[in-house]
């Protein structure tokens, strides 16, 4: 256990019968405190955007490990086969590796809370903006951004706490909150109902947004990108292609070339590929205490550096050392060039959340970018039987990542299907960006984590033999119907909302 683990403000176990502090997603924002002017609405909306990156008091304390984006990426990617855990820890992030979730784990409780706090805030702004008589384009833009943010938050919630749409659209989803007057006690909507709300909100947001405020704010194209992703997850190929095309053909974005890609994530707000990002400034550099990067990279003192790029991902990329995407996987070597290990696990740091303004712990995380639109379209085309179109999209990505001499040229690799080829490219291109677990399970595939790491229960460093694959451990292959590929509904909701059912 590290020193960091001992310093955690970690509310576990929380007794089910205990008295909870007020964790309702309430806020000082009310329609009465908002002026019905563009400036007043803009200030209120900026406060909602800030909740993606702020450390907000929860359950009576402010824990620097708690931040919407930090939890989103950890809860998503640490459960994947792209990132390996180099030790056991009492940090709740370990539940994502081990799949030993609980309703009381702090990271999940906080993510649920802050998601609905954002939703509550944008609902407040929506109600104020919709009361404006004859709204101009600026107010419509702000209103559209609110609809986008509500859709985005509901969508991320349904991904983490409900079964994939492609598995069972009638399954319990999450609680839909689309008005400040919604009752606090409310049942979960179905997965299908949540998707319908997400799509409806994104479509409405796209119809309202006609201005550009910069990629750190929502836009019509960001709403189209969300629709492309939502329809892909829903399994509707023609709509996925339609909205991907709208973003691609908008003329606002372009794929970065091989050189530009290597610095794209450190310069997210200025990249021509960024559709929407959450902008951090030097003031928001949380360093070792609570940044997104602190667990996956360290320059020696900047972070804890306890989770690394997995052997599985590195093996997937191994055939092409010239691939520009290796720039975001950094091996830690000693002065003699020997690869360093932590508790027997090879240290390959992850750099996608580092480098802004030269800081090892600062970035502006990209939530939507153009490469994803090509890959969304490629997957939909593959499933619709358009093999040539799918491979053309993949080749366009590869051409801009230094693989001009390794294009498919419309030919499927021997022994592979078009879909397998697309999903492999998707994994490499979007690694560490919060996609992998959803890509695997929504396609009804198993997650193969047969590599050394402390996701394997009972593993000791003395057991590790890197010349062999591990055998005989649980948690090596996770089937898509495994109950723990999603999280429990947090205990706060279950205790205060008697209509909310728990995941089995």
N, C-alpha and C positions, 0 to 999 in steps of 0.2 A: 504494500500500500504506500502510495507516495504522500509527501507532505501535503500536496494539494488535496488529496482525499480527506485528510484530517481536518482541513479548513472548510470543508463544504458546509453550507447551511442546508441541511438535508432533512426534510420533515418526514422521516420514515423510521419506524412504522407509525402511521396515524391511526389510532384506534377507531374502529367504525362507529363506536358509540360516543366519541368525543364531541366536544362543542366546537364547531368550525367558526373561524372568523368570517366576516362578510366577504365573500369572493364573487358576488354578483358582478357582471360586467357593467357596472354603473360608472358614471363619469360626471364631471362638473358641466359638461356640455348639455344644454337643453335648447329647444327652439327659442325659448325666451331670452337666452343669453346671446343668441346669434343675431347680428344685424342682417337684414335681408339685402345686403349689398354684396357685390363681387368680392370686395376686400375682406369683409367679415366672413363670408363663406370660405374664402381661400385660406384664411388663417385657421379656421376650424378644421378644414380638410388637411392642411399641413400637419396639424396635430395628430390626425389619424395616420398619416404616412409615417410620422416619427415613431409610432408604436411598433413598427416593424423592426426597429433597431434600438429602441430605448430599453433601459433596465427599469422595469415598473414594479412597484411594491405589490407583493402578492402574499396573502395570508399573514399579513402583519410584518413582513420583512422584505428587504430588497436584496436579492441574491444576484451577484454579478454574473453567475453562470446562466441566469435566466434572461433570455432575449429571444424574440420570435424567430429570427432567422437562424440563430445558433441551434435552437431546438428543432426547427424544421429540417435543417440539413443533417443534424445528428440522428434524429429519429428516423429519417429516410435512409441516408447512406450507410449508417453504421449497421443497419440490418441487411445490407446487401453483400455481394461477393466482391465488391471493389475495394473495400477498406478492411484491414485486419487489425484486431486489437492485440497490443503487445503486452498486456498484463490484465489481471483481474483488478477491480477497483470498486469502491463503494459509490462512486459517482453514478447517478441514475442513467447516464448514457450507456452503461454496461448492459442494461436490460435490452437494449436494441441488438447488441451482439449475441447475447445469450438467449434471447426470446423469453426470458423469465419475467414477463411483464407483471405489474401489479396495478390495481386501481389507485394506489397511493403514491406512485412514483412522481417525484417533483417535476421532472421535465415535461411529462405528459400533462400533468395538472396545470402547469403554467401555460403550456401551449394552447390548451383548450380555453383557459381563462382569457388570455390576451387576444386570441382569435375573435372571441365574442365581444370583447371590449372594442376592437376595431370595428366589428360589424355594428355594434351599438352606436358608435360615434358617427359612422357614415350614414346610418339610418336617420340620425338626428339632423345631419346636414341635408340629406335628401328631403326630409319633411320641411325644412326651412326653405330650401331652394324651390321646391314645388309650390310653395305658397307665394312666390314672386309673380306678380302680374307682368305679362309680356316680357319674359326673360330674354336677355340678349345672348349673343353667341358665347360670351365669357361665362355667364351663369350656366348655360347649357353644357359647356365644356366641364365645368366643375361638377355638375350633376352627373354627367356621364362617367367621370372618374370615380364617383361614389359607387355607381352601379358596378363598375369594373372591380373595385376593391371588395365589395360585398360578394361578388361572384368568385373572385380569387380566394377569399378566405373560406367560404363554404366549400369550395372545391378541394382545397388542401385538407380541410377537416374530414371530408368524406373519404379521401384517399387513405388517411391514417387510421380512422376509427370504423370503417365499414368495408365490407367485402367488395371486390371489384364488380363493376357493372356487368362485365362479361360473364361473371360467375352466377350472379343472381340479382337482377335489378329490383326484385321485390323484397330483398333483405332489408333489415333495419339500416338506415343511413345515419344522419346526424340531425340535430334539431335545427330547423330553419327559422331564422329570426329576420323578418323583413319589415318590421315596424317597431317603433319604440313602445307601442302599446301592446305588443305581444305578451300574453301571460307568462309569468316566470315558470309556471308549471306547465310543461308541454311535452308531448311524446315525440319520439324520433320519427322523422319522415322516412319514407323508403329511399333506397339508393336512387331509384328512377325519379322520384320526386325532387331529390336534391339536384340531380343532373338537370332536370327541367328548369329548376330555379336558376342554376348557374348559367345555363345557356340563355334563358330569357333575360337575365340581368346583363350578361355580356353583349347580347344583341342590342338591348336598349342603350347600353353605354356606348356602343359603336355608333349608333344612330345619332347620339347627342354630341359626341366629341368631334369637333371640326377644327380645333386649334392645336398647335404644337407648343407645349411648355417645356420640352426637353425630355430626354429618355428617363429621367428620374421621376417623371409623372406618367400617369396612364395616358393613353392615346387611342384613337380609333384602331390603329394597327395593333396595339397591345391587346385590345379586346378581340380582334380577329385572331391573334395568336392564341389567346386563351380558348377561343372557340375551336380552333384547330386541334388543340391538345384535348379538350373535353370530348370532342367527337371521336378522336382517335381512341381515347380510353373507353368510350361508349361502343366502339366498333362500327361506326357509321362511315364507311369509306368515302362516299361521294361528298359528304359535308366536310370531312377532313381535308380532302383535296381542294374543295372550293375555298375554304378559309385560308389554307396554306397559300394557294394561288393569289388571294387578295393581298396578303402581306408581301409575298415575293414580287408581285407586279406593281406594288405601290410606288416603287422607285425611290423609296426613302432609305433603303438598307442595301448592303452588299457584303458578301463573304470576305473576311480578311484573308490576305495571302499568307504564305508560309511564315514570312518574317513577322508580319503584323500579328499573327495569331499568338506568338510567343509572349507578347506583352498586352494582349487584349484584355485579360481579366484585371490587370493592374491599372488599366486605363479605360475602364468600362464605360464611363459617361461620355468618353470621346470616341468610342469605337463605332465604326459604320455598321457593325453587325448587331449592336445592342438595340433591342426593341424596348425593353423596360428593365430597369435595375433599381435597386434601393441604394441611394447615394449616401455614402458615409464621407465625412470630412475628417481632418486631423483631430478635431474635437471629439469625434466618435471613435477614436482609436483606443479600444479597450485593453490592448496589450495582452499580457499573460493572464489577467484576471478573468476576462470573459469574452474575448474575441472569437470569431468563427475559426480562425486559423490556429489558435493556441493549442488545440489538441492534435493537430495533424502536421505541424511544422514547428521547428525551433532553430534559431540561429545560435543557440547555446544558452540563451537566457530569455528569449522572447516568448517562449511557449513551453508547454509540457511535452509536446511531441511524442504521444503515446499510441497513436493510431497511424497506420501507414497504408500505402498502396499495396493491395494484396498480390500474392503470387498468381492467383487466378487471372487478374487483370493484366499483370505483366506478361504472363504466358500468352494471353490473347493478342498482345501487341508485339510479341518478340520477333516476328518475322521481318519487321521493318524498323530497324534502328534509326532510319532517317526520318521517321514520322515526326512532325512538329509537335505532336501531342505528348511526346516524351518530355517536352520542356516543363511540364507540370508535375513530373515525378522525379524527385531529386534524391539520389542515393547518398547516404551519409558515409563518408570514408575518413579513415585516419590519415596521418601524415605520410604513411607508406602506401596509401591507395587501397587499403583493405576495407571492405564493406563492414560497417559497424552493425551490431545486433543489440536489441533490447530484450532481455529475458529469452534469448534464443531466436527472436523474430528479426529478420533482416529489415533494416531501417531504410525505407524509401519514403521520404517526406512528400507531402502533397502541397502544391504551390498555387492552387487556383484562388485562394483567399488571402494572398500576400502580395506585397510589392507596390501598392498604391503609395505615391509620394515617398517611395523608398522604404516604407515601413514593412517589417515582416508580418505584422498583424493587422494590416489595413487593406480593405478592398471595398468595392461597391458591388455586392453580389448581383449577378445577372439572372433575372427570373425568366426572361424570354429573349431569344436571339435568333437570327435568321437561319443558322445552320439547323436548328431544330425544325423549322418549317419545311426545309428540304427533306429532312429525315421523317417527319410526320407524313409528308406526301409520299415518300418512298415506301413507307410501310403500308399505307392505304393502297397505293398502286400495286404492291406485291400481293396484297390480299384480294384485290379486284382483278387479278390476272394480267396486269400490265407489267410484265417482267422487264421489258426494255426500258420503260419509263422509270421504274424503280431503280434499276442499276445506273441509269443516267444521272439520277439525283445523287446516288452514292458516289459516283465518279466525280461529280462536281465538288463534293466535299473533299474527297481524297486529293484531287488536283490542287486544292488550296491548302493542303496540309503536308506538302512535300512528297506526295506519292504519284507524281506524274508518270512514273515508269511502272506503276503497279495498278493500272486501271482495269476494270472488268470488261469494258468495251461491249457491253450487252450480253456477255457470256457468264453464266452461273458457274462458280467454281465446282470442280468435280466433287461429288459426294455431298454437296450442299444444296439447299433450296434457296430460292430468291429471298424468302422471308428470313431465313437464318443469316443470309449475307447482310441484309438490311439491319437486322437486330445486332449483329456483331459490330457494324459500323456505328450504330447508335450508341452502343455501350462505350466504345472507345472515345467517340466525340463528346459525349455528354457525361463522362465519368465525373463523379464527385459533385454533380449539380442537382442531385435530388431526384433522379429519374429511374434509376436501375431497378429498385424493388417493384415499382409499379409496372415497368415494362415486362418484367418476368412474370409476375402473377396475373396481370390482366390478359396475358397470352397463354395462361394456363400451363406454364412451364414450372419446373422445379428449380430452386436456387441451389447450386452446387458449391458448397463451401468446404470441399475436401482439400484443405491446405492447413498448414500449421498456424495456429493462432489461439488466443484465449477465449474464443467463442466455443471452443471444444471443452465441455465440462470435465473438470478434474485434471486438466492438463498441467504438468509440471515441466519446468525447463529441461530437466534431465530426460524427459520423454522425447524431446524434439530431435529428429534426425532429418535434416533438410535434404538428404539424398533419397528419401523415400516419401511417399504420400502417407498421411495418417490413416489409421484404420481402427475400427472398433469403437469410435466415439459417436455420441449423439450429436445432433446439430450440424452434421456434415451435408446432408441433402434435405432441403426444406421443401416439401410438396406444397402446391398452391392452395390446397384445402386445409393446411395447417391452421389451427385456430389462432396461433400467436403471430401470424404475419400481419395482424392488425393489433391495435392497442385497446386495452380496456377503456371504457368511458370513465373519466376520472371520478373519484369518490365524492368530490364536492358536488358534482351534478347529481349523482345518484342519491345523495343524502338530502339535498334541498329540493329536488324535482322528482316526486314520487311517480310521475308518469314516464320517466325515462328508463328504459330497459337497459340492462347490462349486456355486454358481449359475453358469450359463453366461454 
